[in-house]
Structure formats: C-alpha cells, structure tokens
Amino acid sequence: MATYKVTVATGDMVEAGTSNSISITLVGSYGESRQTTVSFLSLPGKEKSLSVHCGQDLGPIVLIRLHKWRLFLEDAWFCKDVRVTAPNGTLYRFPCYQWLEGVTTVEVREGSGKKMVDDKLQILKEHRHRELAARQEAYRWKNFAQGWPRCLNVDSIFELDSNIQFSRIRANNFTGFLIFQGASHFLSGFLLRHSSWNSLDEMRTIFSRTQGRDIVPEYVAKHWQEDDFFGSQFLNGNNPIIIHRCTTLPLKFPVTPEMVAGSLGGGTDLGKELQEGRIFIVDYKVLENIPTDTIYGRQQYVAAPLCLLHQGTDGLLRPIAIQLSQTPGPRSPIFLPSDDEWDWLLAKTWVRNADFYSHQLLTHLLRTHLFGEVFAIATLRHLPTCHPLFKLLIPHFHFTLHINTLARSVLINQGGLIDKGSGVTYEGLLLVVQRGLEQVTYTSLCLPDDIRHRGMSHVPNYHYRDDGMSLWEAIESFVTGIVTFYYDGDAAVSGDTELQAWVMDIFTNGFLGRTSSGIPSSLQTVMELIKFLTMVMFTCSAQHAAVNNGQYDLGAFVPNAPSSMRHPPPSEKGRAFLQHFLDTIPEVATTANILVALILLSSQLKDRRLLGQYPEEWFTEAEPRRLIRAFQGQLEEIRDRIEERNHLAELRYNYLNPLETENSISI
C-alpha cells in the first residue's frame, strides 16, 4: 500500500468555494489512483488535506485530474493549486488557478516548465495536444475592422470564459465607478449643456475633487499656455513616442531661417541648430483627409499639423513653428511664437487636438491594447500551461481580453464614447488605426531601438525614456534568466515548434503578415527570443502605464487635449480671439463625456497587480522563483530612484513608477 498526502487549495476570491462534489485522481509514470473525494471546499482561501491510498507506488506524479459533479444546483469552484507528497517524501506542485464549472474533469500538469521536446511520456504528449486543441477552439480570431489587428471572436463580455473575465470585485468596482462619475457630471449639469464654456476659468469646475485628483489638472490649467509646458509634453506627456530629431526640414514644411531667428536666440541660426541636433519635429500626417463628423448637429474639424521644436541652451524644448496642414501655401500659414497671442495659442491647441487622436487611437489603443490582445490570444492558442513561456507571459495578460471586449462594446464601437466625443467619423476612426498599423515597425516597439531611431538618446529631462529604459533593462534581465534556464542554446529555440507557431500567429494576425514591419515571423536564436519576449512584456506593462495613467491628469483641462474642434483650422493670421477659441474647443457636454472615460481609464481599480507581483505561482522550480525575487528587487531600486527624483519636482513624472505600473493591460 502506498499513501499520498494531498493538499487542495481553494482560491481566496469571492465565491471561490463550492458545495458541489470534488474528487481527485493522481496520475503517475507507473499508473494512476482511484478517484478520491475531497470534502469541505466551501470556504474561499482554505486548504483541505487528505490521503490517497494506492495499491502500488505510482512513480513520479505527472498530472492530476480534478472531477466536479453536482446533484442539483451549480456552484462553480476556483482551484488555486494542489500539492502531493509521495511516500518517499517528494513534493509535487500542481498550479491550477482556474474555475471548474458544471460537470467536468480538468487535468492539471505538474508545475515544472516543460517544452514539447521535454515530454517523454505518451500521456503527457496527448494531454499537451488536447489542451491546445481545446484552447484553439475556445479562443478564435475574428476581424474587427479592415486593416486592424485581429481580435478575440466574441461579441460581449458575457461570452468570455470565466478564467479571463474580471474578478467579481473588479467588475463591481468598475461599474460603480462609471455610474458615480456619470451621475456626478449629470447632477452638476455638465452633460446637459450643449453650449460653449463661458470662460477658461470655468473649465476648472469640472475637475474631480476626489483623492487629490485635481492637483495635476490645476497645474495644467495654470501652465498650458506656456511654450515650455507645451514642449515638455512631447517628452513626458501621454504621447512621448512621436517626437523625432530633425536634421533636414521636409519640403512640405518650408520654415525659413528668418521665421525662427527670434526663437533660436543670438549667435546661431536654423542651419546650425539642425546640424547640431537641437531641432525636433512632430508630424501628424496620419490624420490627413480623415473624414469628420457632427456633434450635437454641429460640424467638427480635424487637422494634420506639423510642429517644429527647438532645444534651448537651458535644455528645454519649445515650439518655434506650426503648420496646420500637410500642404504649404497661402491658405496654410506657418504660425510662430511672435504672432498674435491668440493665433499662436490656437495653433498650439490644434496640435494638441491632433495629439489627442494620435495618442488615443495609435499610441494607446493600437500599440498597447490591440497588440496586447494579439499577444494574449496567440499565447492561449499555442503555448500549453506547462510551457515555460506560458508561465512567464500569462500574468501579463490578466484581464486584457475582458477590457478589450468591453472597449469594443462601449468605447470604440459605432456610437461609442470615442465616436460620440471626437470630431472624426466612425469610418475615420477605423482609417486612422489602419494607417497607424501600416506604419508600425519592430524597431518602434523596442524602446532602446526606438529611442536611437528617433534620435532622442541625449535630450535632457526625458523621463519617459530614462524610466522606461530602467524598466526595459529590468524586464530583459528577468527574461534572460528564464530563457537561458529553459533553453540551452539556439537550436532549442528554433526547434520549439510551439514557440514558432506562437510567433507566426502574432505576425499573421497582429501585424497582418507585413514583412516590411520587421516583426519576426520566426525566432531562431536565444537573443532573438529574449528581445521579443521583453518587447511583449514591456508593451503590456510599462508602455501601457506610460500612455494610460496620465490621461486624466493631462486631459482634464480641455484646451490641453481637446477631443474635437468646432471651427476649421485658421487659414490666415489675425482672426483668433478668446470667444472664437471658446467656440472652437469642445462644448461643455462633450468635455464631460470624455472626462468620464479619462478618469476611469487612468484610475486605480481594486484587484490590480503591479509589475513583478505574481500571486499565481506558475513557476515551481527554485531558479525561476529566485529570478522573480531578483526582478522584484530591481523594481524596488527603480521605484526608489524615481521617488527621489520626484521628491522636489513641481510636476512629478510618476507614470513609470513600478508602484503605478500594472503587470497587464487591465483598464
């Protein structure tokens, strides 16, 4: 007789326990046990110990089967993990972390990370095949829009598997927050006012007064007109990835040395500043000829501006020329800081409106949310639970499929919040993302390469770059440890057929097979794998935090990030004044609608998991667990450096503080 000591752990979330019947079968290399009932699993967060008696030694325990059945009422159960101690004292860990619903049997592999080549037993090979076949049936691709990355084939969050839905706590927090903010704006009268704001100062009355969330918006309201602050947002604002060093002016932007001489200071000229690398450019060509819509019956307008900036001797970036179209000429003047105050302010506001679209649709939606979903679906379809890269990646997709499905239902759908609150038509929204995907490169998704490519390596006060590089290097170090532990050389990478199917699925369904993007369709070396995994994890954590968390801070004061413009771009100078400005930026109701979304998207909801926090212990071997602790230590050092820098700063850059950076795209 061989007796195995078994401990079954129920998850600690709400309603994780069950009153239904649960039993367990142990499967070893030499045979398997009979089903043994596990009783009293009704309490969340509790463990149940039992003994499983077998007529013979089962050999190494390679998997377990959990059986759930019911007599009457369904009562789902969330299994955290199972631990089995063999008669010889060997401990086997079986990470489960999933809901069991209905009458079902779930097979759970022993927790060691195993590539396909590592499986020698036929029962494990068959289990691997069955798991992926079931996943590929459950997680199918579909087209949301022509030229977009493909997405999960569901129409609502109610079709999602329980294991990828929001937790009960998070779902209630999300819904309650949305209702509270909407009701607050409704009761304040903002949502009912279809008229212009009465003054610039009145716009501050809409700020949230909860938990000190008005501190940064108040700073923005005080400084938004200043060229220094305008320039700084291209480095440390919500869209810090579109500014490039400019060495040659494009022909479509005919700025002359005389135009900007007064802005450059004495002893230099435009040619010298271009040559010495102190001129920068932002180009919103992606918005050219995008169809526009009406809001409350009034026509809206979109521009595709170009903005030239100069790095002064004090290291600060300031705008020195703005053209509001891609076609120069008498009807498209180049606006300058020396122009009338309202002409220059209106031109800068048009740039901020273009930046709103660029940020929301490309930098935020496309480059984090949509790509994050692609990475998640491909992982579920091609990497079984026992694969070491599944264990590495799955925490970085926590709640992503739920939030994206929700976004397609209420935010980016036809008639959704973006459609109603912005100046482009729904077809225009789809077109911007389509154009954006055509321009995405692998270089632009890998932060060190992107910084070099844009010529931004030595610009001072670029906190997004500095903090982002710290996080990239920490993630890369962690990934390097994991990869080199499981892959002993390049041949192990190129020969991992599940890995190759994974990266091909990403290339095909995420980047639509466009080889000019430079996105790999296969990975042949350890170094290629490390870089690709670092990009995936950085995109889903740090990059999303950088472009998401400051949305309310920098967008609550509407002139700094207007979602629509109600007059066309000025075709001549000398026509702008305060009332015209107030009548151009969004009216009160549109501002309120957009702000409900912005404050929710940049909020800290309950049940969030910060970068490096892995409450689900997918890895059971000692070395990966040591690597996780080392990664957490690096993140603490980065946190301390950021907080030390921020201590005396008037406007803190905290969006890449590990204390503000989630593991995944979950909001």
Secondary structure, 3 states (H helix, E strand, C coil): CEEEEEEEEECCCCCCCCCCEEEEEEEECCCECCCEEECCCCCCCCEEEEEEEECCCCCCEEEEEEEEECCCCCCCEEEEEEEEECCCCCEEEEEEEEEECCCEEEEEECCCCCCHHHCCCHHHHHHHHHHHHHHHHHCCEECCCCCCCCEECCCCHHHCCHHHCCCHHHHHHHHHHHHHHHHHHHHCCHHHCCCCCCCCHHHHHHCCCHHHCCHHHHHHHHHCCCHHHHHHHHHHCCCCCCCEECCCCCCCCCCCHHHHHHHHCCCCCHHHHHHCCCEEEEECHHHCCCCECEECCEECECCCCEEEEEECCCCCEEEEEEECCCCCECCECEECCCCCHHHHHHHHHHHHHHHHHHHHHHHHHHHHHHHHHHHHHHHHHHCCCCCHHHHHHHHHHCCHHHHHHHHHHHCCCCCCHHHHHCCECHHHHHHHHHHHHHHCCHHHHCHHHHHHHCCCCCCCCCHHHHHHHHHHHHHHHHHHHHHHHHCCCHHHHHCCHHHHHHHHHHHHHHCCCCHHHCCCCCCCCHHHHHHHHHHHHHHHHHHHHHHHCCHHHHHCCHHHCCCCECCCCCCCCCCCCHHHHHHHCCCHHHHHHHHHHHHHHCCCCCCCCECCCCCCCCCCCHHHHHHHHHHHHHHHHHHHHHHHHHCCCCCCCCCCCCCCCECCCCC
